[in-house]
Amino acid sequence: MAQSYSPEARIPPFLSATLLYALWDRLRTSFWFLPSVMAAAAIALSFVLVRADAWPGAEAVREFGWLYRFGPEGARAILSAIASSMITVAGLTFSITMLTLQLASSQFGPRLLRDFMRDRGNQLVLGTFISTFAYCLLVLRTVRGTEGSSFVPHLAVLFGVLLALASIAVLIYFIHHIATSIRVETLLAQLATETRAAIDRLYPERLGHDPMPGERRTPAHLIPADFENAARRVQAERSGYVQRVDAEALMRLATEHDLLVRVEARPGRFVTERDAVLMAHPSDRVVERVVDRLHAALVIGQDRTPEQDLEFSIRRIVEIAQRALSPGINDPTTALYCIDRLGEAFRRMAGRDLPSPLRFDDTGHLRIITEVLSLDELACPAFAALARYGIADQDVVARLLSTMDLLQGATAPEVRRAISQLSEAIRRESEEGSREFDRVRFREPGGLA
């Protein structure tokens, strides 16, 4: 029987939607991309406006004399002043940004540098200064004031002045933005927004049809008995963290070739070369072209990303709290803020149905088996990590236990048991080294804060 191929089968693996999306995400979150685009636009605009000034019809606009009072020397002076000041301010801006990154890395952790690098405000500020410099420099070369040959691009010079005025406004914005962006409240609000988006993206949505809602364990009768022996191991091509798994692409590929695919490395997992990232059954249908398309459905990079890795988003909040509780910083108030944000995220997740690890196609055939983290698998390690650092601070312990108690009332019985066991262990450990007035707080439920 002739085998049918989808249009995606003719697309080279390096041009797959998953890899292109990953490339675009790296570009738009890099510190240089937006300033480079703005500088290129400014260069193009300088040529357009200079050409517009050279058109014969442009003589009519010179009747507005109050707009155009630049002679050759005046135009050169204005453009030179703007260009020199912009490159100086751009250097100052870059230095302040680097200093901010250093402070943020030492106080909040290097994992947060990605958020500072992708900050649109910082990119816009640097791009404005560089664009203004490049624009004025290119317009300056067109000003001629020799005897018998004089040309001043009035419209282009005026636009350069407008760019300089806009740069002053941007500089004021930058000073305000850089001061607010390093506040822990601002950072935690951004991380909380990112975590909520990850919860909404990963947990309410399901791929394909799930005929057994609420069933988390994989029923043995749905998996071929020879799966482990007859499935082909799809190995990682390089070492790194799994950043993205395109489940929709895997579903199309599994349906097209009548495969059962099991995801061995979920997003956030570190893999080395030759580690299995996927298992595809049966192996005789997994030819090299299919293996290439399976590889194209995964993105492996140097670091973890929060898009499909909810555990990483939570871990970054935990890291801020751990650093705040370290002897070198000793800032328990920041740890309390972090506990509040973690409680917010876990309570949001508690109200969601856990997606099934089984993904079925439209005809009801099992196509993908994946791993789904439950609430207790995310919450208990986070709470335990905080208790490990803050067990000697009774305010931190009290807030932690209060958050866990609130979470237990909104969770399923199996999750409630796991959180309750951890809560009791933290309570016992804390009471052993606490003072008498602190023990009273733990004995009275209303005393927990």
C-alpha positions in Angstrom: 0.0 0.0 0.0 1.4 3.4 -0.9 2.3 5.5 2.0 0.9 9.1 2.1 3.0 12.0 3.2 1.8 15.2 4.7 3.2 18.5 3.4 5.3 18.8 6.5 7.2 15.6 5.5 8.8 17.6 2.7 10.0 20.4 5.0 13.7 20.0 6.1 14.0 19.2 9.8 16.1 22.3 10.4 13.1 24.4 9.1 10.5 22.8 11.3 8.1 25.0 13.1 9.4 24.0 16.5 13.0 24.9 15.7 12.0 28.1 13.9 9.9 29.1 16.9 12.8 28.4 19.2 15.1 30.5 17.0 12.6 33.4 17.0 12.2 33.2 20.7 16.0 33.4 21.2 16.2 36.4 18.8 13.4 38.4 20.4 14.6 37.8 23.9 18.2 38.7 23.1 19.6 42.0 24.2 21.0 42.9 20.7 18.1 42.1 18.4 15.7 45.0 18.9 18.5 47.6 19.0 19.9 46.2 15.8 16.5 46.4 14.1 16.0 49.9 15.3 19.4 51.0 14.0 18.7 49.4 10.6 15.4 51.2 10.4 17.1 54.5 11.3 19.8 54.0 8.6 17.1 53.3 6.0 15.1 56.4 7.2 18.1 58.6 6.8 18.5 57.7 3.2 14.8 58.2 2.6 14.6 61.6 4.2 17.8 62.8 2.5 16.4 61.7 -0.9 13.1 63.4 0.0 15.0 66.7 0.6 16.7 66.4 -2.8 13.4 66.1 -4.7 12.5 69.2 -6.8 9.1 69.4 -5.1 10.7 69.7 -1.7 11.4 73.4 -2.4 7.8 74.1 -1.4 8.3 73.1 2.2 11.0 75.7 2.6 8.3 78.3 2.7 7.8 77.3 6.3 10.9 79.2 7.4 10.3 78.8 11.1 10.9 75.1 10.6 14.0 75.4 8.5 16.7 77.8 9.7 19.7 75.6 9.3 22.6 76.6 7.2 25.4 74.2 6.3 27.5 75.1 9.4 24.5 75.1 11.7 23.3 71.7 10.4 26.7 70.2 10.9 27.0 71.6 14.4 23.5 70.3 15.4 24.1 66.8 14.0 27.6 66.6 15.4 26.3 67.5 18.9 23.5 65.1 18.8 25.7 62.2 17.5 28.4 62.7 20.0 26.0 63.1 23.0 24.0 60.0 21.9 27.0 57.7 21.7 28.1 59.0 25.2 24.7 58.3 26.7 24.5 54.9 25.0 27.8 53.9 26.6 26.5 55.2 30.0 23.3 53.3 29.5 25.1 50.1 28.7 27.4 50.5 31.7 24.4 51.0 34.0 22.7 47.9 32.5 25.7 45.7 33.0 26.0 46.9 36.6 22.3 46.1 37.2 22.8 42.6 35.7 25.7 42.1 38.1 23.7 43.2 41.1 20.7 41.1 40.1 22.9 38.0 39.6 24.5 38.3 43.0 21.4 39.1 44.9 18.6 37.2 43.1 20.5 34.5 41.2 21.9 34.1 37.7 18.7 32.4 36.5 17.0 35.8 36.5 19.5 37.3 34.1 17.3 36.0 31.2 14.4 38.3 32.4 16.7 41.3 32.5 18.2 40.6 29.1 14.8 40.2 27.5 13.4 43.3 29.1 11.8 45.3 26.3 12.3 48.6 28.1 16.1 48.2 28.3 16.3 47.1 24.7 14.2 50.1 23.5 16.3 52.6 25.4 19.6 51.3 24.0 18.1 51.0 20.5 16.9 54.6 20.6 20.3 56.0 21.5 22.1 53.9 18.9 19.5 54.6 16.2 19.8 58.4 16.8 23.6 58.2 16.7 23.6 56.2 13.4 20.9 58.4 11.9 22.7 61.7 12.6 26.1 60.3 11.5 24.7 59.3 8.1 22.8 62.6 7.6 25.8 64.6 8.5 27.8 63.2 5.6 25.3 64.7 3.1 25.6 68.3 4.3 27.6 70.3 1.8 28.6 73.9 2.3 31.3 74.5 -0.3 31.2 77.5 -2.7 28.9 76.8 -5.6 27.6 73.5 -4.1 25.5 73.8 -1.0 23.0 71.3 0.2 21.3 71.0 3.6 18.7 68.2 4.1 16.4 70.3 6.1 13.8 67.7 6.7 16.4 65.1 7.7 18.1 67.5 10.1 14.7 68.4 11.7 13.9 64.8 12.2 17.3 64.4 13.9 16.4 67.1 16.3 13.1 65.3 17.0 15.0 62.1 17.7 17.2 64.0 20.2 14.2 65.3 22.0 12.7 61.7 22.1 16.0 60.4 23.4 15.8 62.8 26.4 12.4 61.4 27.2 13.7 57.9 26.9 16.6 58.7 29.2 14.2 59.8 31.9 12.2 56.7 31.4 15.3 54.5 31.6 16.3 56.0 35.0 12.8 55.3 36.4 12.6 51.8 34.8 16.0 50.6 35.9 15.3 51.7 39.5 11.9 49.8 39.6 13.1 46.7 37.7 15.6 45.6 40.4 13.0 45.8 43.2 12.2 42.4 44.5 8.5 43.1 44.4 8.7 43.9 40.7 10.7 40.7 40.0 8.3 38.5 42.0 5.3 40.0 40.2 6.9 39.2 36.8 7.8 35.7 37.9 4.3 35.2 39.2 2.8 36.3 35.9 5.1 34.0 34.1 4.2 31.1 36.4 0.4 31.7 36.0 0.8 31.7 32.2 2.7 28.4 32.4 -0.1 26.9 34.5 -2.8 28.1 32.2 -0.8 26.9 29.2 0.2 23.4 30.4 -2.6 22.2 32.7 -6.0 23.1 31.3 -5.2 22.1 27.7 -5.0 18.5 26.4 -3.9 17.2 23.1 -6.2 14.7 21.3 -9.0 12.9 23.1 -8.8 11.4 26.5 -11.5 8.7 27.0 -10.5 8.2 30.7 -10.6 11.6 32.4 -8.8 11.7 35.7 -6.8 8.5 35.0 -3.1 9.4 35.6 -1.6 5.9 35.5 -1.0 4.3 32.1 -3.3 1.3 31.7 -1.2 -1.8 30.8 -3.7 -3.0 28.2 -3.2 0.1 26.1 0.5 -0.4 25.7 1.9 -3.2 23.5 3.5 -6.0 25.6 6.7 -5.7 23.5 7.0 -2.0 23.8 10.2 -1.9 25.7 11.9 -4.4 23.3 10.3 -3.5 20.0 10.4 0.3 20.3 13.2 2.4 18.8 15.2 4.7 21.0 15.4 8.2 19.6 18.6 9.6 21.1 19.6 13.1 21.8 21.9 14.6 19.2 23.6 16.9 21.7 23.8 17.5 25.4 21.6 20.2 27.1 18.2 20.8 28.6 15.0 19.9 26.8 13.4 23.2 26.3 10.4 22.4 24.2 8.5 19.4 23.0 6.0 20.0 20.1 3.3 17.6 21.1 1.1 18.6 18.1 4.0 17.7 15.7 4.5 14.4 17.5 0.8 13.6 17.3 0.7 14.3 13.6 3.8 12.2 13.0 2.5 9.3 15.2 -0.8 9.3 13.4 0.7 9.5 10.0 3.0 6.5 10.6 0.8 4.6 13.0 3.2 4.9 15.9 3.1 5.0 19.7 5.6 7.6 21.0 6.6 7.9 24.6 8.4 11.0 25.8 11.4 10.0 27.9 12.7 13.5 28.7 10.2 16.1 29.6 11.0 19.8 29.2 13.5 20.8 31.9 15.3 17.5 31.9 19.0 17.5 31.2 20.1 14.9 28.6 23.5 13.9 27.3 24.4 12.7 23.8 22.9 9.2 23.2 20.4 9.5 26.0 16.9 8.5 24.9 14.5 11.4 24.5 11.8 9.5 22.8 10.7 5.9 22.3 8.8 5.0 19.1 6.9 1.8 18.6 7.1 -0.3 16.4 10.8 0.2 15.4 10.4 -1.1 11.8 8.3 2.0 10.9 10.8 4.4 12.4 13.1 5.0 9.4 15.8 7.7 9.4 13.5 10.2 7.8 11.0 9.7 10.7 13.8 10.0 13.2 14.8 13.3 11.8 11.3 14.6 12.1 11.1 13.3 15.7 14.3 15.2 16.4 12.8 18.3 14.9 9.9 18.1 17.3 12.2 18.7 20.3 14.4 21.7 21.2 17.5 21.1 23.3 19.4 24.2 24.5 22.0 25.3 27.0 19.6 26.4 29.7 16.1 25.8 31.0 13.2 28.0 29.8 9.9 28.6 31.5 7.6 28.1 28.5 6.9 24.4 29.1 8.9 23.9 32.3 6.7 24.9 35.2 9.2 23.4 37.6 11.8 25.9 36.5 9.4 28.9 37.0 8.8 27.7 40.6 12.4 27.0 41.2 13.4 30.6 40.4 11.0 31.9 43.0 12.4 29.4 45.5 16.0 30.5 44.7 15.2 34.1 45.5 13.8 33.0 48.9 16.9 30.8 49.6 19.3 33.6 48.8 17.3 36.0 51.0 17.6 33.5 53.9 21.3 33.0 53.5 23.5 34.5 56.2 25.1 36.9 53.7 21.8 38.6 52.9 19.5 37.7 55.8 16.3 39.2 54.4 13.4 37.1 55.7 10.8 39.6 54.4 11.8 38.8 50.8 11.3 35.1 51.7 7.8 35.9 53.0 7.0 37.5 49.7 8.3 34.5 47.8 6.1 32.1 49.9 3.0 34.3 49.2 3.7 34.0 45.4 4.3 30.3 45.6 1.0 29.9 47.5 -0.7 31.9 44.8 0.6 29.7 42.0 -0.1 26.4 43.8 -3.7 27.4 44.7 -4.3 28.3 41.1 -3.0 24.9 40.1 -5.1 23.2 42.7 -8.3 24.2 41.0 -7.3 22.5 37.7 -7.8 19.0 36.5 -4.5 17.2 36.0 -4.0 16.4 32.3 -3.8 12.7 31.5 -0.3 11.4 30.4 -2.2 9.5 27.6 -2.8 11.4 24.3 -5.2 9.9 21.8 -5.9 10.8 18.2 -9.3 11.6 16.7 -10.0 7.9 16.2 -9.3 7.0 19.8 -5.9 5.3 19.3 -3.2 5.9 21.9 -0.4 7.9 20.2 1.6 9.7 22.9 2.6 8.8 26.4 4.1 11.7 28.4 4.9 12.6 31.9 2.7 15.0 33.9 3.9 16.4 37.2 1.2 16.5 39.9 0.7 19.3 42.4 2.4 17.5 45.2 5.4 16.7 43.0 5.9 20.4 42.4 4.8 21.9 45.8 6.5 19.5 48.2 10.1 20.0 46.9 9.6 23.8 46.8 8.3 23.9 50.4 11.0 21.5 51.6 13.7 23.6 50.0 12.4 26.7 51.8 12.1 25.0 55.1 15.6 23.7 54.8 17.0 27.3 54.7 14.4 29.0 56.9 13.8 26.4 59.6 15.4 28.7 62.2 13.3 31.7 61.3 9.9 31.3 63.0 8.2 34.0 60.9 9.2 32.1 57.7 8.1 28.8 59.1 4.8 30.2 60.3 4.0 31.7 56.9 5.1 28.5 55.2 2.9 26.3 57.4 0.0 28.7 56.9 0.3 28.6 53.1 0.5 24.8 53.2 -2.6 24.6 55.4 -4.6 26.8 53.0 -3.4 24.7 50.1 -4.5 21.4 51.7 -8.1 22.6 51.8 -8.2 23.0 48.0 -6.5 19.8 46.8 -7.3 16.1 46.1 -6.9 13.6 49.0 -3.6 12.1 47.7 -2.1 15.5 47.3 -3.4 16.6 50.7 -1.7 13.6 52.4 1.6 14.4 50.9 1.5 18.1 51.9 0.1 17.2 55.3 3.0 14.9 56.0 5.6 17.5 55.0 3.8 20.2 57.0 3.9 18.0 60.2 7.5 17.3 59.7 8.4 21.0 59.3 6.2 21.8 62.4 8.0 19.2 64.5 11.5 20.3 63.4 10.7 23.9 64.0 9.3 23.4 67.5 12.4 21.6 68.6 14.6 24.7 68.3 12.0 27.4 68.9 11.4 29.6 71.9 8.4 29.3 74.1 6.5 32.4 72.7 7.0 30.9 69.2 5.6 27.6 70.2 2.4 29.3 71.3 2.0 30.5 67.7 2.3 27.0 66.3 -0.2 25.5 68.8 -2.8 28.1 68.0 -4.0 27.8 64.3 -5.0 31.5 64.4 -1.5 32.4 65.3 0.0 31.3 62.1 0.8 34.2 59.8 
